Amino acid sequence: MDHGHGHGRPMTEEEIRAMLEAPAWDERYGGAELVWSGFPNPQLVAEIDDVAPGAALDVGAGEGADAVWLARRGWAVTAVDFSATALKRVAEHAAEAGVQVTTEQADVRSWTPPERAFQLVNSQFMHQPAEVFAPLVARLAAAVAPGGHLLVVGHHPKDLENPEIGRPAVGDMLFTAEEIAARLDPADWEIVAALTRPRQLIGVNGEPVTGHDAVLHARRRA
């Protein structure tokens, strides 16, 4: 979903539902220009920069900025997306950076990653209807190895209060970090961060505006 790098009119509900399917993203990624900024998501950098590398799963990998950033730091990255066009860009960007990223085409709404296999599972702006998102997060959490990290970041519902940000009016597809933290068993998980972090965006009128990211960073107890 929208990482907040662009601006324009808010999407209609029909357009939003269409963007949940692979053909729309294949078309979007099929153009000559980058869809996203090319930079890793800032909350990934903030939370994981000092974590020792291991095996990482990047879900909804898009054009691969997060995957390449991780690979450059020594992570063995598997990038998953349901768009074959996106994964082609991931491979191209990895090659340009001189790193290796494994790609896998899968629809994470129904795909089950291997359990306890990754030292990091990274999910950035994977907005879905609530009935899809809750079991998705549970599967992603199950993929984290003992001592490993789960990072789930998304647009905070607070952004709906400011029309200048231009978020689609789909409150059921936004979430707070606290909501996700509440689903993790305290016996198995240490909550490293569950907070709302402000971030500067470009609003619908092309002016700077403050948006808010929901940031859940949890570590599976060893």
Secondary structure, DSSP 8 states (H G I E B T S, - for coil): ---S---SS---HHHHHHTTSHHHHHHHHTSSS-SS-SS--HHHHHHHTTS---EEEEES-TTSHHHHHHHHTT-EEEEEES-HHHHHHHHHHHHHHT--EEEEE--TTT----TT-EEEEEEES----HHHHHHHHHHHHHTEEEEEEEEEEEE-GGGGG-TTT---S-GGG---HHHHHTTS-TTTEEEEEEEEEEEEEE-TTSSEEEEEEEEEEEEE--
